[in-house]
């Protein structure tokens, strides 16, 4: 693979040559710059940039993060604090990295220091730098030198950017308003009390990168020195950007003893210990203190990255990131004595999150009494009791009828987590703690669990017992495993009720107190709106609001709502199109608005919100809608992948043909009824594999393999080779050949790992999937039986057509359903089924599915307003 730095150097040589020829291209949008630098868009260089980014991570990652970053106001993208040493030693690399971001339409706010440069000048003048508690003491002569140094270094970075064709503005003051920190102790050192964001916003609106020093002024104009880390942190608290990045020459924080890079620091657990280390002093100590103060004022999910300039793209455009990640984390405890456990808080957790308690099948008092009676029990929990796990010897749980070799193996009998714990990854951290302490472990999971692949990944072996799967790791005694299975078979002989839509997994909670059994899975219930509107009457229409939807899917969704007899569009939001009419909507005039996450709950005349946003953006809007109560409750439908992996039970995964909503129940909780729209590829794959699940659910049966081809509309509207008809001409582009997000989505919901290879072709719309499904010898299927199996399974679903012949993409384009056909069984061995699925990625793969799900949620005919 061509190294990124080499590619960038080559690109810069071309850029400089273009500059000399007075034709430097302005990429992505001529609106990004003022008229005096307005130049034509160079699509070839845009394509090159996407390819270059692809070298540091998967194309899926790069495109996901790029869409994510460009979806918010420009000034909210990132704050990048640059250490002074980088300006001296890595100026070209830094300028190249920042140029790269500007060329893809991203405008980070850069705050830089100049500590090494200032120290050098002071040394040359015979002045020793003085620090107190990591803060530079600044007298009047030092301040004069600091001001000159900051101006010089600021101008140096701006000029380096301009040389690469990137507009930048030097901002040496006017942003940070400060007062004296302690004039007697520190001299001219400031404490920031206010931030003027107008200079930054004006700079970005003009298409230039804002380059800030950390100098501040008092209200009466006195300049004060402020540590650049402090300034960047205060700016982050004001702006709340998507990313906070600290660049230094070391590429992260180094352990002062081992000299190795520290990968992660969990402040809640490690902060005090780090402060006690002898090498944590001066700037390092202040950096940790200020980052902790920053994260204390931001959501617990926030974090700060410390990396090198050359790794900036990897940090921003890949999930693995680079350098040192600092986050709050959570304190975790492992208690051997129940007296050390807060009984009241544990009871509260069980009442809230343990389904066996919620449904009344388990008494808290009886369970707690059982725990107290045990000779050995270990309870794992976090400091807030958002999660609790209980591990006991298996003989303590099931009695003494097990063989001695198996009776002392630890058994994970309970793993209960709140929604907050699941969202904050406390579950994974506790699992890691358990594994670090328990050399071996056994646990049981419902075989129908749609996340069962997660358990296989964490186990060394498994065995099916009735309708549960027994998992273990670290158990090396084969005899013990055999005797354990024999002993437990009798305990699971009684069948348990099943659920069509199981959602409880190890990451949430399960209980195996009276034998290896799980609680009843949460039932996702339909939304029953309250208030004065009667949704069953023909005279009133459901009012739909749309956030985003500038792309192809949004256009199709607008058409469907426009022609829906019982729905109407009342609001549509787009920052770029604010004030312009929505011409595609014919029923009445709709004007684009700019609706933010903080104001969405106040928007009137909306019964359902559809979020058509890039992946990673929906959470803030959902949080805003969660503020609603009583008659103001809404339906919210998310078209992105953000909640397709939800483990809280709060979201219905809207593939009604396979996972139908329970229409007999009522939805009475406040807030919103939430629907996650399945992915286009994921819809076709699941519909092609689901009827065969009974034959392949066992882990001994190999994974299905899917070869998928989509039209280039599936690549969205952001320019890239995957949606460039010229590049696609006479071509077929494979991408994300492993771990594609739809591969993970399908595997999760089917409970069976699927191997998926996606491709994009030169046609505009439509998907074709060739699915190979390995079969056990016991399947005894032939071609006709396979066809009848699918025909019977989908006989009541009008959007699914089962054919004997192979369905073609051209026949499904602009159609609202799914076609399944071309059934074959390997004639030589009979151990492989093959079939073909086609659907329109913009309709049943997105917009049609959304309308279908809204119909179901509001109690309408499932196909209301959908041609079929």
Secondary structure, 3 states (H helix, E strand, C coil): CCCHHHHHHHHHHHHHHHHHCCCCCCCCCHHHCCHHHCCCCCHHHHHHHHHHHHCCCCHHHHHHHHHHHCCCCHHHCEEEEECHHHHHHCHHHHHHHHHHHHHCCCCCEEEECCHHHHHHHHHHCCCCCCEECCEECECHHHHHHHHHHHHHHHHHHHHHHHHCCCCEEEECCCCEEEEECCHHHHECEEEEEEECCHHHHHHHHCCCEEEEECCEECCCCCEEECCHHHHHHHHHHHHCCCEEEEECCCCCCECCCCCCECCEEEHHHHHHHHHHCCCCCHHHHHHHHHHHHHHHCCCCCCEEEEECHHHHHHHHHCCCCCCEEEECCCCEEEECCHHHCCHHHHHHHHHHHCHHHHCCCCCHHHHHHHHHHCCCCEEEEECCCCEEEEEEEHHHHHCCCCCHHHHCCEEEEEEEECHHHHHCCHHHHHHHHHHHHCCCEEEEEECCCCCHHHHHHCCCEEEEECCEEEEEECCCCHHHHHHHHHHHHHHHCCCCCCCCCCCCCCCCCEECCCCCCCCCCCCCECCCCCCCCCCCCCCCCEEEEEEECCCHHHHHHHHHHHCCCCEEEEEEECCCCCCCECCCCCCCCCEEECCCCCCHHHCCCCCEEEEECCCCCHHHHHHHHCCCCHHHCEEEEECCCCCCCCCCCCEEECCCCCCCCECCCCCCCCCEEEEECCCHHHHHHHHHHHHHHHHHCCCCCCCEEEEEEECHHHHCCCCCHHHCHHHHCCCCEEECCCCCHHHHHHHHHHCCCEEEEEEECCCCCCEEEEEEEECCCCCCCCHHHHHHHHHHHCCCCCCEEECCCCCCHHHHCCCCCEEEEEEEECCCCCCEEEEEEEECCCHHHHHHHHHHHHHHHCCCCCCCCCCC
